[in-house]
């Protein structure tokens, strides 16, 4: 053997030996290089991941894996293959939300592992400049499906962090529906008030150097929503399946996933300021694109609503006509006819729709989602849970001219209820019907997949003034938390701007309430107060409500701290709507930069707190690029401003 042959043989032997060394460590960084996730395979074959922001720990070593009745992917795993792709990008348009035009860029890593039964699982990671997402993919096999017992995904929050979280609802006649209050700045590891209920997504944390919001997105058909373990140990938050008692025990909490199958994405949005969280659209970036085709019939807008001020009014045809007349005078697009309209005296929904259309107003109609999964008696019910009945109803009301539905009381995140959401959205789209879900799960990217989904409740909103004795006390701080949490992940039907009082009088000022029209984002913004209440306000307030849009080209968090205050600017065309609310029990003055304005001079119409909580103050101002703005907010107060170029 020559020296050259011997050298080639030695190199081949060396490379062969190296190739047999198992790989146990992978890294993927964001396009700008600031965020890095590291995935590790331990000696016992279990998987973990971490997330680092410029050498700072955002997530410590956190578990990965899934356990099924038929097999497990928790330990004994071996590496099979990997694939990395850099600078992936796409462009898409939303019909409503924080911004219409979106152009995400990310890096992606996919890894395949094999368990001791030679079955495979793929884990897909995406790293954006402002976050990390991951999901599991189960390839086709000899099995037709796998029964999910446990999702091992966890989130190890750094020591010393604080959280803004809300408990998963206790099961009762009207819940669960993600309608608990957010807790303020909880120490890491705080147990949930009712342990077995756990915490709910989304969760917000501040590590001291970084902010982080954790939720999920792109919920596929047949999957299940999950809660977070209510007793985290050592800062590790893990997942739990829904409770079996949910939805009156209808269907199992353990879904059978047909193969092949991709799970929902787990989403971590992170940055050095809360603005990164509030302005992010990563939830939609990872979600499935439009599945319903033509979107020309979908129109976001404003809606009046009579139930909050007069709960029996949907049974009164003539009172509904008065609300429609008011809606028309405001130039709002919709009027929502709430529960029990099928028992209307003096007319019916078909006649009411014809009357509304003659006034340039479109009708939205309420439905009970049950079915056997709830015992709520409000009607119409038993029309939304079975496909034939549902489609027959959609065809009928579509022929009447009804433009949308509000479907209520889902009571669970079990896979059969999650499937019902998909089915309603798909069937409604076939008949050009818009959808609003109440008593519902959180948004999970469906507004991109089914653009006829205009908004979802999943928040403790203004309706609680009717039955929650302690809500007025907590509402100001709660309102100042949810722009940083719940509203980050999708449109939120809080039903804001209530100047009058309900059963339990509010403590927020009128300025605070007016600001909610912009601070809170919703594809259809349902203004909850009565026609008489709105028309009793000053002319400049009425004019503001006539013109405030719900479609935004751009959103900026100008200033704020979760629970203390939030100042948000949203742009529609060339006009900026700038609004702020305070959750504090004392007056505050804040000064902030107007650095979102492009070069030029601007006129500002400012509506702020007056001398009394039920009064306003109106000012005309001018400013120019590079200037700051100073605003006073009363205790639990707020302001609303319109900024236009001169």
C-alpha positions in Angstrom: 0.0 0.0 0.0 1.4 3.4 -1.0 1.7 6.3 1.4 -1.2 8.1 -0.4 -3.4 5.0 -0.2 -2.5 4.6 3.5 -3.4 8.3 4.1 -6.7 8.0 2.3 -7.5 4.8 4.2 -6.7 6.5 7.5 -8.9 9.5 6.7 -11.8 7.2 5.7 -11.5 5.2 8.9 -11.4 8.4 10.9 -14.5 9.9 9.3 -16.3 6.6 9.7 -15.5 6.6 13.4 -16.6 10.2 13.8 -19.9 9.5 12.0 -20.8 6.8 14.6 -20.5 9.4 17.4 -24.1 10.3 18.3 -25.0 13.9 18.0 -26.6 15.3 21.2 -26.6 19.1 20.9 -28.2 21.4 18.4 -28.3 25.2 18.1 -30.5 27.6 16.2 -30.3 31.4 16.3 -32.6 34.2 15.2 -31.9 36.0 11.9 -30.4 38.9 13.8 -28.4 36.5 16.0 -29.7 37.8 19.4 -31.9 34.8 20.3 -30.5 31.3 20.4 -32.2 28.0 21.3 -30.2 25.0 22.2 -31.7 21.5 22.1 -30.0 18.7 24.0 -30.4 14.9 24.0 -29.4 13.5 27.4 -27.7 10.2 28.1 -31.0 8.6 28.9 -32.5 9.8 25.6 -34.7 12.6 26.9 -34.9 16.0 25.2 -34.6 19.5 26.6 -34.3 23.0 25.1 -33.2 26.4 26.3 -33.6 30.0 25.1 -30.9 32.6 25.4 -31.0 36.3 24.6 -27.5 37.7 24.1 -26.1 35.4 26.9 -29.1 36.1 29.2 -31.3 33.1 30.1 -34.8 33.6 28.9 -35.8 29.9 29.4 -33.7 27.5 31.4 -33.4 23.8 30.5 -37.0 22.9 29.7 -38.4 19.4 28.8 -39.7 18.2 25.5 -41.6 15.1 24.5 -45.0 13.4 24.3 -46.5 10.3 25.9 -49.2 8.3 24.2 -51.2 5.3 25.3 -49.6 3.2 22.5 -46.0 4.5 22.9 -43.8 7.2 24.5 -41.3 9.8 23.3 -40.0 10.8 26.8 -36.8 8.9 27.1 -34.8 6.3 25.2 -34.8 8.5 22.1 -32.0 8.4 19.5 -31.2 11.0 16.9 -32.1 10.2 13.3 -31.8 13.3 11.2 -31.9 17.1 11.1 -32.6 19.8 8.6 -31.8 23.5 9.0 -33.2 26.4 6.9 -32.1 30.0 7.2 -33.7 33.3 6.4 -37.1 31.9 5.6 -39.8 34.5 5.0 -43.3 35.1 3.8 -45.8 37.9 3.3 -49.4 37.8 4.3 -52.3 40.2 4.9 -54.8 40.1 7.8 -58.2 41.7 7.6 -58.0 43.1 11.1 -55.7 43.0 14.1 -52.6 44.9 15.2 -51.3 45.3 11.6 -52.6 44.3 8.2 -49.3 43.7 6.3 -47.0 41.1 7.8 -43.5 40.0 6.6 -42.0 37.6 9.1 -38.4 36.2 8.7 -37.2 33.2 10.7 -34.7 30.4 10.9 -35.9 26.8 11.2 -34.5 23.6 12.6 -36.3 20.2 12.3 -35.0 17.1 14.1 -36.2 13.5 13.9 -35.8 11.1 16.8 -36.7 7.5 17.2 -38.0 5.7 20.3 -37.2 2.2 21.6 -40.1 0.9 19.4 -38.5 2.4 16.3 -41.3 4.9 16.0 -40.4 8.4 15.0 -41.2 11.9 16.1 -40.1 15.2 14.5 -39.7 18.4 16.5 -39.8 21.6 14.5 -38.3 24.9 15.9 -38.5 28.4 14.5 -36.6 31.3 15.9 -37.7 34.8 15.0 -35.9 38.0 16.2 -38.6 38.3 18.8 -39.4 34.8 19.8 -39.3 31.0 19.6 -41.9 28.5 18.5 -41.9 24.8 18.4 -44.3 21.9 17.6 -44.3 18.1 17.2 -45.0 16.2 14.0 -45.9 12.5 14.1 -45.3 10.8 10.8 -47.4 8.1 9.2 -46.9 4.6 10.7 -48.6 1.2 10.9 -50.9 2.7 13.5 -53.9 4.8 12.4 -53.7 7.1 15.4 -52.1 7.8 18.8 -54.0 8.5 22.1 -52.4 11.5 23.8 -51.8 11.0 27.5 -49.3 13.8 28.2 -47.5 16.7 26.5 -44.2 17.0 28.3 -43.4 20.5 27.0 -42.3 22.8 29.7 -41.1 26.3 30.3 -38.3 26.9 32.9 -38.6 30.5 34.0 -35.4 32.1 35.5 -35.2 32.5 39.2 -36.4 35.9 40.5 -38.9 36.4 37.7 -42.5 37.7 38.2 -45.6 36.7 36.3 -48.9 38.2 35.2 -51.2 35.2 34.9 -54.8 34.1 35.3 -56.3 30.9 36.7 -58.0 28.4 34.4 -61.7 28.6 35.2 -63.4 26.4 37.8 -65.9 24.1 36.1 -69.5 25.2 36.6 -72.6 26.0 34.6 -71.1 29.0 32.8 -67.4 27.9 32.6 -64.6 27.3 31.8 -64.2 30.2 29.4 -60.9 32.0 30.2 -62.8 34.7 32.2 -60.8 35.0 35.4 -58.9 38.1 36.5 -55.3 38.4 35.7 -53.0 38.4 38.8 -50.5 41.2 39.1 -46.7 40.6 39.3 -46.8 37.2 41.0 -43.6 35.7 42.4 -42.2 32.9 40.4 -43.8 29.5 41.3 -47.0 31.0 42.9 -49.5 28.1 43.0 -52.8 28.6 41.2 -55.7 29.4 43.5 -57.4 26.0 42.8 -54.5 23.6 42.1 -56.2 21.2 39.8 -57.5 24.0 37.6 -54.0 25.3 37.0 -53.0 28.5 35.1 -54.2 29.5 31.7 -52.5 30.8 28.5 -51.2 33.3 27.8 -48.7 33.9 30.6 -46.5 37.0 30.9 -43.2 37.0 32.7 -40.5 39.6 33.5 -37.1 38.1 34.3 -35.6 41.4 35.2 -33.8 41.9 31.9 -36.4 40.4 29.5 -40.1 40.2 29.0 -41.7 36.9 27.8 -45.2 35.8 26.8 -46.0 32.1 26.5 -49.1 30.8 24.6 -49.9 28.5 21.7 -51.1 28.9 18.1 -52.3 27.2 15.0 -54.6 24.8 16.9 -55.3 22.0 14.4 -58.4 20.0 14.1 -58.6 17.1 16.5 -56.1 18.6 19.0 -56.8 19.9 22.5 -56.2 23.1 24.3 -54.2 22.8 27.5 -53.8 24.4 30.9 -50.6 25.0 32.8 -49.8 23.0 35.9 -51.0 25.0 38.9 -48.1 23.9 41.2 -44.9 24.7 39.3 -41.7 23.6 41.0 -38.4 25.4 40.6 -39.9 27.8 38.1 -40.9 24.9 35.7 -44.4 25.4 34.2 -45.7 22.2 32.5 -48.8 21.4 30.6 -52.0 19.5 31.6 -54.9 18.1 29.5 -58.4 19.5 30.1 -60.3 18.0 33.0 -62.6 15.1 32.3 -65.5 16.9 34.0 -65.5 19.7 31.5 -68.3 20.1 29.0 -70.6 17.8 31.0 -68.2 14.9 30.5 -68.8 14.9 26.7 -65.8 13.2 24.9 -62.5 12.2 26.5 -59.8 14.7 27.5 -57.3 12.5 25.7 -57.5 13.1 21.9 -56.7 10.3 19.4 -54.4 12.0 16.8 -54.7 10.5 13.3 -51.4 9.9 11.6 -49.6 11.8 10.2 -50.3 14.7 12.5 -48.8 18.1 13.5 -49.6 19.6 16.9 -50.2 23.2 17.8 -47.2 25.5 18.0 -45.9 26.5 21.5 -45.0 30.2 21.3 -42.6 32.2 23.4 -42.5 35.9 22.5 -39.6 37.8 24.1 -37.8 41.1 24.2 -36.2 43.7 26.4 -39.4 45.8 26.7 -43.1 45.1 26.8 -43.4 46.7 23.4 -41.9 43.6 21.8 -44.8 41.6 23.3 -47.6 44.0 22.5 -46.6 44.6 18.9 -45.9 41.0 18.0 -47.8 38.9 15.5 -45.9 35.7 15.9 -49.2 33.9 16.8 -50.3 34.6 13.2 -46.9 34.1 11.7 -47.0 30.4 12.5 -50.7 29.8 11.8 -52.2 28.2 8.8 -53.0 30.6 5.9 -56.6 31.3 4.8 -58.6 28.1 4.2 -61.9 29.7 3.2 -61.1 31.3 -0.2 -62.7 34.5 -1.2 -62.7 37.2 1.5 -64.4 40.1 -0.3 -67.5 39.7 1.8 -65.7 40.0 5.2 -66.0 43.5 6.7 -64.6 44.4 10.2 -66.6 47.1 12.0 -68.3 48.6 15.0 -71.4 47.2 16.6 -74.0 48.4 19.1 -75.4 45.9 21.5 -78.5 46.1 23.8 -78.0 43.2 26.2 -75.6 44.9 28.6 -77.9 47.8 29.3 -81.2 45.9 28.9 -80.9 42.1 29.0 -84.5 41.4 28.0 -84.4 43.8 25.0 -83.7 41.1 22.4 -87.3 39.9 23.0 -88.6 43.4 22.1 -88.8 44.1 18.4 -89.6 47.8 18.8 -86.7 48.3 21.2 -84.4 46.6 18.8 -85.6 49.1 16.1 -84.7 52.0 18.3 -81.2 50.6 18.8 -80.9 50.1 15.0 -81.9 53.7 14.4 -79.1 54.8 16.9 -76.6 52.5 15.2 -77.4 54.0 11.8 -77.0 57.6 13.2 -73.5 56.6 14.5 -72.5 55.2 11.1 -71.6 51.9 12.8 -71.7 48.8 10.7 -73.5 46.2 12.9 -76.1 45.6 15.5 -75.9 42.5 17.7 -79.2 40.9 18.7 -78.4 38.8 21.7 -79.8 35.8 23.5 -83.5 34.8 23.2 -84.3 36.7 20.1 -86.3 33.7 18.9 -88.9 34.7 21.5 -89.2 38.3 20.2 -92.5 40.1 20.6 -93.8 42.5 17.9 -91.8 41.0 15.1 -89.1 38.5 14.2 -85.4 38.4 13.3 -86.1 38.3 9.6 -88.2 41.4 9.7 -85.7 43.1 12.0 -82.9 42.3 9.5 -84.9 43.8 6.7 -85.5 47.0 8.8 -81.8 47.2 9.7 -80.6 46.8 6.1 -83.0 49.6 5.1 -81.0 51.8 7.6 -77.6 50.7 6.3 -77.0 48.4 9.3 -76.2 44.7 9.3 -77.4 42.2 11.9 -75.4 39.8 14.0 -77.4 37.1 15.9 -76.6 35.2 19.1 -76.6 31.4 19.5 -76.0 28.8 22.2 -73.3 26.4 21.2 -75.0 23.4 23.0 -75.8 20.5 22.6 -75.1 18.1 25.3 -71.9 19.9 26.5 -73.8 22.6 28.4 -77.0 23.1 30.3 -77.4 26.8 29.7 -81.0 27.4 28.7 -80.6 30.6 26.7 -81.8 30.3 23.1 -81.6 29.5 20.3 -79.8 26.3 21.2 -79.3 22.8 19.8 -78.5 24.3 16.4 -74.7 24.7 16.5 -73.4 21.3 17.6 -74.6 19.1 14.7 -73.5 19.8 11.1 -76.9 19.3 9.3 -78.8 21.5 11.8 -76.0 24.1 11.8 -75.8 24.4 8.0 -79.6 24.5 7.7 -79.6 27.4 10.1 -76.8 29.2 8.3 -78.6 28.9 5.0 -81.8 30.3 6.5 -80.3 33.3 8.3 -78.0 34.0 5.3 -81.1 34.2 3.1 -82.6 36.7 5.6 -79.6 38.9 5.3 -78.0 38.2 8.7 -74.2 38.9 8.4 -72.8 37.2 11.5 -73.3 35.1 14.6 -72.2 35.2 18.2 -71.8 31.6 19.6 -71.6 31.2 23.3 -70.9 28.7 26.2 -68.4 26.2 24.8 -67.3 25.2 28.4 -64.1 23.3 27.5 -60.9 23.0 25.6 -61.4 19.2 24.9 -60.7 18.0 21.4 -64.4 17.6 20.5 -65.1 21.2 21.5 -62.0 22.4 19.6 -63.3 20.6 16.6 -66.6 22.3 16.9 -64.9 25.7 16.6 -63.3 24.5 13.3 -66.7 23.1 12.1 -68.6 26.3 12.8 -66.0 28.5 11.1 -65.9 26.4 8.0 -69.7 26.0 7.7 -70.2 29.7 8.4 -67.8 30.7 5.7 -69.8 28.6 3.2 -72.7 30.9 3.8 -70.7 34.2 4.1 -71.3 34.5 7.8 -69.0 36.2 10.3 -68.3 34.6 13.7 -67.7 35.8 17.2 -67.0 33.2 19.9 -68.1 33.8 23.5 -67.7 31.6 26.7 -64.8 30.3 24.6 -61.2 29.3 24.4 -58.5 31.9 23.6 -57.6 32.9 20.1 -55.0 30.5 18.6 -54.2 31.9 15.2 -57.6 31.1 13.7 -58.2 34.7 12.5 -55.6 34.0 9.8 -56.8 30.5 9.0 -60.5 31.4 9.0 -60.6 35.2 8.4 -64.4 35.2 9.0 -63.5 34.9 12.7 -63.8 38.5 13.8 -63.3 38.3 17.6 -63.4 36.1 20.7 -64.3 36.8 24.3 -62.0 34.7 26.6 -61.6 37.6 28.9 -63.2 39.0 32.0 -65.0 41.9 30.3 -67.6 44.6 30.9 -70.5 42.1 31.2 -69.1 41.2 34.7 -70.3 44.6 35.9 -73.7 42.9 35.8 -72.9 40.0 38.2 -69.4 40.4 39.7 -69.5 42.2 43.0 -65.7 42.6 43.1 -65.2 43.5 39.4 -65.3 47.3 39.8 -62.5 47.1 42.3 -60.3 44.9 40.1 -61.3 46.2 36.6 -58.9 49.2 36.4 -55.7 47.1 37.0 -57.1 44.1 35.0 -57.8 46.5 32.1 -54.2 47.7 32.2 -52.9 44.1 32.2 -54.8 42.6 29.3 -53.2 44.7 26.5 -49.9 43.0 27.5 -51.5 39.5 27.8 -54.8 38.4 26.3 -55.1 41.0 23.5 -51.6 40.1 22.3 -52.7 36.8 21.0 -55.8 38.0 19.0 -58.9 40.1 18.9 -60.7 40.5 22.2 -64.4 41.0 22.6 -64.3 42.8 26.0 -67.4 44.9 24.9 -65.9 48.2 26.1 -66.9 51.8 26.6 -69.5 51.7 29.3 -70.3 55.2 30.6 -73.4 54.2 32.6 -73.5 51.8 35.5 -74.8 48.3 35.7 -75.5 46.2 38.8 -72.1 47.1 40.3 -71.0 50.6 39.5 -67.7 51.1 37.8 -64.8 52.9 39.4 -63.1 53.8 36.1 -63.5 57.4 34.7 -65.3 58.2 31.5 -61.9 59.0 30.0 -60.7 55.5 30.8 -63.8 53.9 29.3 -63.5 56.0 26.0 -59.8 55.0 25.7 -60.8 51.3 25.6 -62.1 51.7 22.1 -58.5 51.8 20.9 -56.5 50.3 23.8 -58.5 47.0 23.2 -58.4 45.6 19.7 -61.3 43.6 18.1 -62.3 42.9 14.5 -65.8 43.8 15.5 -65.8 46.2 18.4 -69.1 45.8 20.4 -69.8 49.0 22.2 -71.8 47.8 25.2 -73.6 50.8 26.6 -77.1 52.0 25.7 -78.2 54.4 22.9 -79.4 56.9 25.5 -76.0 56.8 27.4 -73.9 57.4 24.3 -76.2 60.2 23.0 -75.9 62.0 26.4 -72.2 62.5 26.0 -70.5 65.7 24.7 -70.6 66.2 21.0 -66.8 65.7 20.7 -67.2 62.2 22.3 -70.0 61.2 20.0 -68.0 62.4 17.1 -65.0 60.4 18.3 -67.1 57.2 18.6 -68.6 57.8 15.1 -65.2 57.8 13.5 -63.0 55.5 15.6 -61.9 52.6 13.3 -61.2 48.9 14.1 -58.8 48.2 11.3 -55.2 49.1 12.0 -52.2 49.4 9.7 -49.7 49.7 12.6 -49.7 49.4 16.4 -47.2 50.8 18.9 -46.9 50.4 22.6 -45.9 54.0 23.4 -45.4 53.5 27.2 -46.7 51.4 30.0 -46.2 48.7 32.6 -48.7 45.8 33.0 -51.3 46.6 35.5 -50.2 50.2 36.1 -50.9 51.9 32.8 -50.9 51.3 29.0 -50.5 53.9 26.3 -51.1 52.5 22.8 -51.0 54.2 19.3 -52.7 52.6 16.4 -52.6 53.9 12.8 -55.4 53.7 10.3 -54.2 55.1 7.0 -52.6 58.5 7.8 -54.4 59.0 11.1 -53.1 57.9 14.5 -55.4 57.1 17.4 -53.5 57.4 20.6 -55.1 56.2 23.8 -54.1 55.5 27.4 -55.5 54.0 30.6 -54.4 53.9 34.2 -54.9 51.0 36.5 -53.7 53.0 39.5 -55.8 54.4 42.4 -54.0 57.7 42.3 -53.7 60.4 39.6 -50.6 60.2 37.4 -48.9 62.4 34.8 -46.9 60.8 32.1 -44.7 62.2 29.3 -43.8 60.1 26.3 -42.2 60.5 22.9 -44.2 60.7 19.7 -41.5 58.9 17.8 -44.1 56.9 15.8 -44.9 60.1 13.8 -43.2 60.6 10.5 -41.7 64.0 9.5 -44.2 66.9 9.6 -46.6 68.9 11.7 -49.7 67.5 13.3 -53.0 68.5 14.9 -54.1 66.7 18.0 -57.6 66.4 19.3 -57.3 65.3 23.0 -60.1 64.0 25.1 -58.9 63.4 28.7 -60.3 63.2 32.3 -62.4 66.1 33.5 -62.7 67.4 37.1 -65.1 64.5 38.0 -64.9 60.8 37.0 -68.0 61.2 34.7 -66.6 64.3 32.9 -64.3 64.9 30.0 -61.8 67.6 29.0 -61.3 68.5 25.3 -58.3 70.2 23.9 -57.0 71.1 20.4 -53.2 70.9 20.2 -50.4 71.0 17.7 -47.1 69.2 17.6 -44.3 68.2 15.2 -41.9 65.4 14.7 -39.5 64.8 17.5 -41.7 66.3 20.2 -43.0 64.6 23.3 -46.5 64.8 24.8 -47.5 65.1 28.4 -50.9 63.8 29.6 -52.5 63.7 33.1 -54.7 60.7 34.0 -57.0 60.8 37.0 -57.1 57.8 39.4 -58.3 54.9 37.2 -58.4 57.4 34.3 -57.5 57.6 30.7 -57.4 59.6 27.5 -58.1 59.3 23.8 -56.4 61.4 21.1 -56.7 61.7 17.3 -53.5 62.8 15.5 -53.6 64.0 11.9 -51.1 65.7 9.6 -51.5 69.4 9.1 
